[in-house]
Amino acid sequence: MTNSQPIPAKKMGSEMASSFRSLSPTAQEIVARDIAQCSDDETSTGVFDDGDEGSESESEGGPVLYTQPTGVAFGYRRPSMLSEQVGEPVLTRLERKQSRDAERSLLRDNHLLPPKHAPEKRPGALSKLYRTLFSTKVRRFPSGEEVPRITVGSSESSPLLAGSADQPRPGHEHLNEQWEAAVASGMIETTWQREAKTIATYSRSLILTFLLQYSVNIASIFAVGRIGKVELGAVSLATMSANILCYAPMQGLATSLDTLCAQAYGSGHKHLVGLQLQRMVYFLWTLVAPVAVLFFFSEDILRLIVPDPRSAELAGLYLRIVTIGVPGFAAFEGGKRFVQSQGLFVATTFALLIAAPTNILVNWFLVWHLGWGFVGAPIAVAITQTLAPLALLLYVVFIDGSQCWGGFTRRALANWSPMVRLALPGMVMVMAEWLAFEILTLVSSQFGTSYLAAQSILVTVTSTTFMIPFPVSIAASTRIANLIGARLITAAKTSARVAFWIGCIIGLFNLTVLASFRYKLPLLFTQDEEVISIVANAMPFVAVMQVFDSLAAVAHGLLRGIGKQSFGGYANLSIYYLIAMPISFATAFALDWKLAGLWLGTMVGLALVAAVEYWYTYVSDWEQSARDAESRNAAG
């Protein structure tokens, strides 16, 4: 290992247990006030009072190799990851089990625990080939050599290794010291097979969740695209306006609950998680009135910007109708954080599995079956946005999550000022990132309705393909942060290399699909020959962009994993606004490349973002990142 001196096992145990758990002073202030106010008439509930045998307290050194990703704001165009770290919730019973399994797997991979299954005495050729390609074992010991094991109950004064391979499966009471002793002695390594398997496991559920949530937008595009190119462009214009005026600000504000709910849960007063939820939802609902005013007059505003009056009229109609669903949207954004702080990430997927198919059905029923046409699409969106939080509520009431709800309280109407101060940076970051992409949609309207419709198709396609590398980047950042927090620097670098190559493969796959079906994909949205031709003309740039888009997403995940995500945020915004957009405008207007020129600038920008972030990741001091995690834990 890279560490020159072993770390005492007891000290390491407490460090690893909460490594990379950011402690926000503002959030601590909010939670401290709430605890002080409710201490006289509320009962504190221990965060580990769940009947799980073998639970360990934070001071005893809990598991570290499995935490769920937080700090993600999902937009109608593409999700984004906040630049500042947010606090991680205390591990739930399921997460502790998953963490234990991850630690035990690495110990087995390094031959420090007996294998889960007895090896074959005479493996066949296929078995040998499979092990060579996919075995997660670290190839450390020659064939036939006796494999040492960690002695159960080892300590600093006892031998780390024993010769017998017949050690029993360790329980929670011994796994801590076994893991700590192995890390302190530099014996934990990993393989690309193990890291590829782990990243795939972490990201698969996120891919499903993101695709389900993005399907709300896709359904509207599909539903109205067949009506006409004006309607198709109007949907894109309306969703762009809704993102900037409503969805981005609300989602940016709601991401502060990632910190607030996590620290409320970790304080031991579980009912304070529900209090934070109420406070944020009430605050977001106060914003519904100004948003409704903007949406009501959006047609007049868009007429000043968009050359085609019909597109502005339809986009304004869409926004006025979809206003009905904004309160539900706000409640769902808060509700997601409420369940995620408890480790109930499946709750969001459960809600979307109800809301997303219903959205598709309602779109078809209103737009085509009843013949309502364009107006049916925003009605379907409003219904879906209202249904999603209700489905989440059903999960909390009848399945899990109600233990953190203490009932409605007037306290939710107070203590807003520090909450808003904590929420504003997240809002600014999300809006700045989304605006860079939404401007391209607004600019495309200057070329006419056909180009606006083509832009709608291209944005939908690229946002859909982005749903694959982005979850991988979240999974990679989670894994790397865990490994660095456990001071496994070499293993973290191995995981980073695996994530890079996964990003390359995904990017090349997306490039192949888009380049091969450049004339077929537009047919899924429209039959208009002019729109299809414009999409096909811009598709080569969009297809090549897939490689850089995928690599940039993974690069930002790597930066987040080593605690350098602020650099990624600054690099993204500076390159988008100072380089990519000027190139887009120059090629689109000066060279008259129109839509193809807009996407050329985006492609160049993403290539530069990926190059700069990978360079910074390569030259960064990963040892210092581990020391920073140690310092944050000591300060906490």
C-alpha positions in Angstrom: 0.0 0.0 0.0 1.0 3.6 -0.4 0.7 4.4 3.3 4.2 4.4 4.9 3.0 3.5 8.4 0.1 1.4 9.5 -2.7 3.1 11.3 -4.0 1.9 14.7 -7.0 -0.4 14.1 -9.2 1.4 16.6 -8.5 4.8 15.2 -9.0 3.6 11.7 -12.3 2.1 12.6 -13.8 5.4 13.7 -12.3 7.2 10.7 -13.6 4.8 8.1 -17.1 4.6 9.5 -17.9 8.2 8.6 -15.4 9.0 5.9 -16.7 11.3 3.2 -19.7 12.3 5.3 -19.8 16.0 4.9 -21.0 17.9 7.9 -22.6 21.2 6.9 -22.4 23.8 9.7 -25.6 25.4 8.4 -27.4 22.1 8.5 -26.0 21.3 11.9 -27.3 24.7 13.1 -30.8 23.9 11.7 -31.0 20.5 13.3 -29.6 21.8 16.6 -32.3 24.4 16.8 -35.0 21.8 16.0 -33.6 19.4 18.6 -33.6 22.2 21.2 -37.2 23.2 20.4 -38.5 19.6 20.6 -36.4 18.3 23.5 -39.0 19.0 26.1 -41.9 17.3 24.4 -40.5 14.9 21.8 -38.8 11.6 22.3 -35.5 10.8 20.7 -35.3 7.6 18.7 -32.0 6.0 18.2 -31.0 5.6 14.6 -30.1 2.0 15.1 -33.2 1.0 17.1 -34.4 -1.3 14.3 -33.9 -4.7 15.9 -30.9 -5.6 13.9 -28.7 -7.9 15.8 -25.0 -7.2 15.7 -25.5 -3.5 14.9 -22.5 -1.4 15.7 -22.4 2.2 16.8 -20.5 4.9 14.9 -17.7 5.0 17.5 -17.2 1.2 17.2 -16.4 1.4 13.5 -19.2 0.5 11.2 -19.1 -0.7 7.6 -17.8 1.7 5.0 -17.9 0.1 1.6 -21.6 0.7 0.6 -23.3 4.1 0.6 -26.0 5.3 -1.7 -25.5 8.3 -4.0 -27.1 11.6 -3.1 -26.9 15.1 -4.3 -28.5 14.4 -7.7 -30.9 16.8 -9.3 -32.9 15.2 -12.2 -34.0 17.5 -15.0 -36.3 17.1 -17.9 -33.3 17.4 -20.2 -30.6 15.6 -18.2 -29.7 15.1 -14.6 -26.9 17.0 -12.9 -24.8 16.4 -9.9 -24.2 19.1 -7.3 -20.8 20.6 -7.0 -20.7 20.6 -3.2 -20.7 17.5 -1.1 -23.8 16.7 0.9 -24.0 14.6 4.1 -24.5 10.9 3.9 -27.3 9.3 6.0 -26.5 6.9 8.7 -26.5 3.4 7.2 -29.7 1.5 7.4 -29.9 -2.2 8.2 -30.0 -3.2 4.6 -27.1 -0.9 3.7 -25.0 -2.2 6.7 -25.6 -5.7 5.3 -24.5 -4.6 1.8 -21.5 -2.9 3.2 -20.5 -6.0 5.2 -20.9 -8.1 2.1 -18.6 -5.7 0.1 -15.9 -5.8 2.8 -16.2 -9.6 3.0 -15.9 -9.9 -0.8 -12.7 -7.9 -0.9 -11.2 -10.0 1.9 -12.1 -13.2 0.0 -10.6 -11.7 -3.2 -7.4 -11.1 -1.4 -7.4 -14.7 0.0 -7.7 -13.4 3.5 -11.0 -15.3 4.1 -12.0 -18.7 2.9 -13.9 -18.7 -0.4 -17.7 -18.7 -0.3 -17.8 -21.9 -2.4 -15.3 -24.8 -2.4 -13.1 -24.7 -5.5 -13.4 -27.5 -8.1 -10.7 -30.2 -7.7 -10.3 -30.6 -11.4 -11.7 -27.6 -13.2 -12.5 -28.0 -16.9 -11.2 -25.8 -19.8 -14.3 -23.6 -19.7 -14.0 -23.1 -16.0 -10.4 -22.1 -16.3 -11.2 -19.7 -19.1 -14.0 -18.2 -17.1 -11.8 -17.7 -14.1 -9.1 -16.1 -16.2 -11.5 -13.6 -17.7 -14.0 -12.9 -14.9 -12.6 -14.1 -11.6 -12.4 -11.3 -9.1 -9.6 -13.0 -7.1 -6.3 -11.1 -6.8 -3.6 -13.3 -8.4 -1.1 -13.1 -5.6 -0.2 -16.7 -4.7 1.4 -19.3 -6.9 -0.6 -22.4 -7.6 -0.3 -25.0 -4.9 1.0 -22.5 -2.3 -0.8 -22.5 1.0 -3.1 -19.4 1.2 -2.8 -17.5 4.5 -6.0 -16.4 6.2 -6.9 -13.7 8.7 -7.2 -15.1 12.2 -10.7 -14.4 13.6 -10.4 -12.1 16.5 -7.0 -10.7 15.5 -5.7 -7.6 17.1 -2.7 -5.4 17.0 -0.8 -7.7 19.3 -1.9 -11.0 17.6 -0.7 -12.4 14.2 -2.6 -11.0 11.2 -2.4 -14.2 9.2 -2.7 -17.9 10.0 -1.9 -20.8 7.9 -5.2 -22.7 8.2 -7.8 -22.3 5.5 -10.5 -23.7 7.7 -11.5 -20.5 9.4 -15.2 -20.1 10.1 -17.3 -17.4 8.4 -16.7 -14.2 10.4 -19.5 -12.5 12.2 -20.0 -8.7 12.6 -18.2 -8.8 15.9 -14.9 -9.8 14.2 -15.2 -8.5 10.7 -14.3 -4.9 11.8 -10.9 -5.8 13.3 -10.2 -8.2 10.4 -10.9 -5.5 7.9 -9.0 -2.9 9.8 -5.9 -5.1 10.3 -5.9 -6.0 6.6 -6.1 -2.4 5.5 -3.4 -1.3 8.0 -1.1 -4.0 6.7 -1.6 -3.0 3.1 -3.1 -6.3 2.1 -6.3 -5.1 0.4 -6.1 -4.9 -3.4 -8.8 -5.2 -6.0 -9.1 -6.3 -9.6 -10.8 -4.8 -12.7 -13.3 -7.6 -12.6 -14.4 -6.8 -9.0 -14.7 -3.1 -9.7 -16.6 -3.6 -13.0 -19.0 -5.9 -11.1 -19.4 -3.4 -8.3 -20.0 -0.4 -10.5 -22.5 -2.4 -12.6 -24.4 -3.4 -9.4 -24.5 0.1 -8.1 -25.6 1.7 -11.4 -28.3 -0.7 -12.7 -31.1 0.5 -10.5 -30.2 4.1 -11.1 -30.4 3.6 -14.9 -34.0 2.2 -14.4 -35.0 5.1 -12.1 -33.6 7.8 -14.4 -35.2 6.3 -17.5 -38.6 6.0 -15.8 -38.5 9.7 -14.7 -37.3 10.9 -18.1 -40.0 8.9 -19.8 -42.5 11.6 -18.6 -40.8 14.0 -21.1 -40.4 11.3 -23.8 -44.1 10.4 -23.7 -45.1 14.0 -24.5 -42.6 14.2 -27.4 -43.9 11.0 -28.9 -47.5 11.9 -28.3 -47.4 15.3 -30.1 -44.6 14.6 -32.6 -47.0 12.9 -34.9 -49.4 15.8 -34.9 -47.0 18.2 -36.6 -43.6 19.8 -36.5 -45.0 23.0 -35.0 -46.4 21.0 -32.0 -43.2 19.1 -31.7 -41.1 22.2 -31.5 -43.6 23.9 -29.1 -43.2 21.0 -26.6 -39.4 21.5 -26.6 -39.8 25.3 -26.2 -42.3 24.8 -23.3 -40.2 22.3 -21.4 -37.2 24.5 -21.9 -39.1 27.4 -20.3 -40.5 25.2 -17.5 -37.0 24.0 -16.7 -35.5 27.5 -16.3 -38.5 29.1 -14.7 -39.6 26.3 -12.4 -38.1 22.8 -12.4 -34.4 23.8 -12.1 -34.9 26.3 -9.2 -37.2 23.9 -7.3 -34.9 20.9 -7.7 -31.8 22.9 -6.8 -33.5 24.1 -3.6 -34.8 20.6 -2.8 -31.3 19.1 -3.0 -30.5 20.8 0.4 -32.7 18.1 1.9 -29.9 15.6 1.0 -28.0 17.3 3.8 -30.8 18.3 6.1 -32.7 15.0 6.2 -29.4 13.0 6.5 -28.2 15.0 9.5 -31.7 15.0 11.1 -31.8 11.2 10.7 -28.2 10.9 12.1 -29.1 13.1 15.1 -31.2 10.3 16.5 -34.5 12.3 16.3 -36.1 10.6 13.4 -39.2 12.7 13.4 -37.1 15.7 12.4 -36.7 14.2 9.0 -40.4 14.7 8.5 -40.1 18.2 9.8 -37.4 19.1 7.2 -39.6 17.7 4.5 -42.6 19.8 5.6 -40.5 22.9 5.8 -39.1 22.5 2.3 -42.4 21.6 0.7 -44.2 24.5 2.2 -41.4 26.8 1.0 -41.5 25.4 -2.5 -45.3 25.8 -2.5 -44.9 29.5 -1.8 -43.0 29.7 -5.1 -45.9 28.2 -7.0 -47.7 31.6 -7.1 -44.9 33.5 -8.9 -44.3 30.5 -11.2 -48.0 30.4 -12.1 -47.9 34.1 -13.0 -44.8 33.6 -15.2 -46.5 30.6 -16.9 -49.7 32.5 -17.4 -47.9 35.3 -19.3 -45.4 33.0 -20.9 -46.9 33.3 -24.4 -46.4 37.1 -24.4 -42.8 36.6 -23.2 -42.0 34.0 -25.8 -43.5 36.0 -28.6 -40.7 38.6 -27.9 -38.1 35.9 -28.3 -39.4 33.3 -30.7 -40.0 34.3 -34.4 -42.9 31.9 -35.0 -46.0 33.1 -33.1 -47.8 29.8 -33.4 -44.9 28.0 -31.5 -45.1 30.7 -28.8 -48.8 30.3 -28.5 -48.7 26.5 -28.1 -45.8 26.7 -25.7 -47.7 29.2 -23.6 -50.8 26.9 -23.6 -48.6 24.0 -22.5 -47.2 26.0 -19.6 -50.5 27.3 -18.4 -51.9 23.8 -18.2 -48.9 22.1 -16.6 -49.0 24.7 -13.8 -51.6 22.4 -12.2 -48.9 19.8 -11.6 -46.2 22.1 -10.1 -47.3 21.5 -6.4 -47.1 17.8 -7.0 -43.7 18.2 -8.6 -42.5 20.1 -5.5 -43.9 17.5 -3.1 -42.2 14.7 -5.1 -38.8 16.3 -5.0 -39.1 16.7 -1.3 -40.5 13.2 -0.8 -37.6 11.6 -2.7 -35.1 13.1 -0.2 -37.3 12.0 2.7 -37.2 8.3 1.7 -33.6 8.4 0.5 -32.3 9.7 3.8 -33.7 6.5 5.3 -31.9 4.4 2.6 -35.3 3.6 0.9 -34.1 4.2 -2.6 -36.5 1.6 -3.9 -39.4 3.9 -2.9 -38.7 6.3 -5.7 -38.5 3.5 -8.2 -41.8 2.1 -6.8 -43.5 5.5 -7.3 -42.2 5.9 -10.8 -43.2 2.4 -11.8 -46.7 3.6 -11.1 -46.5 7.1 -12.5 -44.4 6.6 -15.7 -46.6 3.9 -17.3 -49.7 5.8 -16.3 -48.2 8.9 -18.0 -47.8 6.9 -21.3 -51.3 5.6 -21.1 -52.9 9.0 -20.3 -50.9 10.6 -23.1 -52.3 8.1 -25.6 -55.8 8.3 -24.2 -56.0 12.1 -24.3 -54.0 13.0 -27.3 -55.1 10.2 -29.7 -58.1 8.2 -28.3 -60.1 11.2 -27.2 -58.7 13.4 -30.0 -57.7 16.3 -27.8 -54.5 16.7 -29.7 -51.7 19.0 -28.3 -53.6 20.0 -25.2 -53.7 16.4 -24.0 -49.9 16.3 -23.5 -49.6 18.9 -20.7 -52.7 17.5 -19.0 -51.0 14.1 -18.9 -47.8 15.7 -17.5 -49.8 17.5 -14.8 -51.7 14.3 -13.8 -48.4 12.4 -13.6 -46.7 15.1 -11.5 -49.7 14.9 -9.1 -49.7 11.1 -9.1 -46.0 10.5 -8.3 -46.0 12.0 -4.8 -49.3 10.2 -4.0 -47.6 6.9 -5.0 -44.6 7.7 -2.9 -47.0 8.5 0.0 -48.6 5.0 -0.4 -45.2 3.4 -0.1 -44.4 5.3 3.1 -47.8 4.6 4.7 -48.2 0.9 3.8 -44.6 -0.4 3.2 -41.8 1.6 4.9 -40.6 5.1 5.9 -43.4 6.2 8.2 -41.1 5.9 11.2 -39.5 9.3 10.3 -42.9 11.1 10.1 -43.8 12.8 13.3 -47.0 14.4 12.1 -47.9 17.9 10.9 -46.4 20.6 13.1 -46.4 24.4 13.2 -42.6 24.3 13.6 -42.4 23.7 9.8 -43.5 27.3 9.3 -40.4 28.6 11.2 -36.6 28.5 10.8 -36.7 29.0 7.1 -33.8 31.5 6.8 -30.9 29.1 7.4 -32.6 26.5 5.2 -32.8 28.9 2.3 -29.1 29.9 2.8 -28.2 26.2 2.5 -30.4 25.7 -0.5 -29.4 28.7 -2.7 -26.0 27.4 -3.8 -27.5 24.2 -5.0 -30.2 26.1 -7.0 -27.6 28.4 -8.6 -25.4 25.4 -9.6 -28.3 23.4 -11.2 -29.7 26.4 -13.0 -26.3 27.4 -14.4 -25.7 23.9 -15.7 -29.2 23.5 -17.2 -29.2 27.0 -18.8 -26.1 26.2 -20.9 -28.1 23.5 -22.7 -31.5 25.2 -22.8 -30.0 28.2 -24.6 -29.3 26.0 -27.6 -33.0 25.1 -27.8 -34.0 28.8 -27.6 -31.4 29.7 -30.3 -32.6 26.9 -32.6 -36.0 28.6 -32.7 -34.4 31.4 -34.7 -34.0 29.1 -37.7 -37.7 28.3 -38.0 -40.2 25.7 -36.8 -38.5 22.8 -38.6 -35.2 23.4 -36.8 -36.9 23.8 -33.5 -38.7 20.4 -34.0 -35.4 18.8 -35.1 -33.7 20.2 -31.9 -36.5 18.7 -29.8 -35.7 15.3 -31.3 -31.9 15.6 -30.9 -32.2 16.8 -27.3 -34.6 13.9 -26.5 -32.3 11.3 -28.0 -29.1 12.7 -26.4 -30.8 13.0 -23.0 -32.0 9.4 -23.3 -28.5 8.1 -24.1 -27.1 10.1 -21.2 -29.1 8.0 -18.8 -26.5 5.2 -19.2 -23.2 6.9 -18.5 -24.6 9.3 -15.8 -25.6 6.4 -13.4 -22.2 4.8 -14.0 -20.6 8.1 -13.0 -22.6 8.2 -9.8 -21.7 4.5 -9.1 -18.0 5.2 -9.7 -18.0 8.3 -7.5 -19.6 6.3 -4.7 -17.2 3.4 -5.0 -14.1 5.6 -5.2 -15.2 7.8 -2.3 -15.7 4.7 -0.2 -12.3 3.2 -1.1 -10.5 6.5 -0.5 -12.4 6.9 2.8 -11.0 3.4 3.7 -7.5 4.6 2.7 -7.4 2.1 -0.2 -5.8 4.5 -2.7 -4.5 1.8 -5.1 -7.9 0.1 -5.2 -9.6 3.5 -5.8 -7.3 4.2 -8.8 -8.1 0.7 -10.2 -11.8 1.5 -9.9 -11.2 4.9 -11.6 -9.5 3.2 -14.6 -12.4 0.7 -14.8 -14.9 3.5 -14.8 -13.0 5.3 -17.6 -13.0 2.3 -19.9 -16.7 1.7 -19.1 -17.3 5.2 -20.2 -15.4 4.6 -23.4 -17.4 1.5 -24.2 -20.8 3.2 -23.5 -19.8 6.2 -25.6 -18.8 4.1 -28.5 -22.0 2.1 -28.2 -24.1 5.2 -28.3 -22.1 6.6 -31.2 -22.7 3.4 -33.2 -26.4 3.4 -32.5 -26.9 7.0 -33.4 -24.7 6.9 -36.5 -26.3 3.7 -37.8 -29.8 4.9 -37.4 -29.4 8.6 -38.2 -32.3 8.4 -40.7 -34.4 5.9 -38.7 -34.5 7.5 -35.2 -36.3 10.7 -36.4 -39.1 8.5 -37.7 -40.0 7.6 -34.1 -41.0 11.2 -33.6 -42.2 12.6 -36.9 -43.0 11.9 -40.5 -42.0 15.4 -41.7 -39.3 15.0 -44.4 -37.7 18.4 -43.7 -37.3 17.7 -40.0 -35.9 14.2 -40.7 -33.3 15.7 -43.1 -32.2 18.4 -40.5 -31.8 15.7 -37.8 -29.8 13.4 -40.1 -27.6 16.3 -41.1 -26.7 17.2 -37.5 -26.5 13.6 -36.3 -22.8 13.0 -37.1 -21.8 15.7 -34.7 -24.3 14.4 -32.1 -23.1 10.8 -32.6 -19.4 11.8 -32.0 -20.5 13.9 -29.1 -21.7 10.7 -27.4 -18.2 9.6 -26.7 -17.2 12.9 -25.1 -20.5 13.2 -23.3 -20.0 9.7 -21.7 -16.4 10.4 -20.8 -17.2 13.8 -19.3 -19.9 12.3 -17.2 -17.5 9.7 -15.8 -14.8 12.3 -15.3 -17.1 14.4 -13.2 -17.9 11.3 -11.1 -14.2 10.6 -10.6 -13.7 14.2 -9.4 -16.6 13.8 -7.0 -15.2 10.6 -5.7 -11.8 12.2 -4.7 -13.5 15.2 -3.3 -12.6 17.6 -6.1 -16.0 18.1 -7.6 -15.8 21.9 -7.2 -13.2 22.0 -9.9 -15.5 19.9 -12.2 -18.3 22.4 -11.6 -16.1 25.4 -12.5 -14.6 23.6 -15.5 -18.1 22.7 -16.8 -19.5 26.2 -16.6 -16.4 28.0 -17.8 -16.0 25.8 -20.8 -19.7 25.8 -21.7 -20.1 29.5 -21.5 -16.7 30.8 -22.7 -15.8 28.2 -25.4 -18.6 25.9 -26.4 -21.3 28.5 -26.8 -19.2 31.0 -28.8 -18.2 28.1 -31.1 -21.9 27.1 -31.4 -23.0 30.7 -32.3 -20.1 31.3 -34.7 -20.7 28.0 -36.7 -24.4 28.3 -36.6 -24.7 31.9 -37.7 -21.4 33.0 -39.2 -20.9 29.8 -41.1 -24.6 29.2 -41.6 -24.4 25.6 -40.3 -27.5 26.2 -38.3 -28.4 23.2 -36.0 -25.3 21.3 -37.0 -23.2 24.2 -35.9 -25.0 24.4 -32.5 -24.1 20.8 -31.8 -20.6 21.2 -33.1 -19.9 23.7 -30.3 -21.5 21.3 -27.7 -19.3 18.5 -29.0 -16.1 20.6 -28.7 -17.1 21.8 -25.3 -17.7 18.3 -23.9 -14.4 17.1 -25.4 -12.6 19.9 -23.6 -14.5 19.2 -20.3 -13.5 15.5 -20.5 -9.9 16.3 -21.3 -9.5 18.9 -18.5 -11.2 16.9 -15.9 -9.2 13.7 -16.6 -6.0 15.7 -16.6 -6.9 17.2 -13.2 -7.9 13.7 -11.9 -4.5 12.3 -13.0 -2.4 15.0 -11.4 -4.5 15.3 -8.2 -3.0 13.9 -5.0 -5.2 11.0 -4.0 -3.3 10.6 -0.8 -4.3 14.1 0.1 -7.9 13.3 -0.6 -7.7 10.5 1.9 -6.1 12.8 4.4 -8.8 15.4 3.8 -11.4 12.7 4.5 -9.6 11.9 7.7 -9.5 15.6 8.7 -13.2 16.1 8.0 -14.0 13.1 10.2 -11.8 14.4 13.0 -13.5 17.8 12.8 -16.9 16.1 12.9 
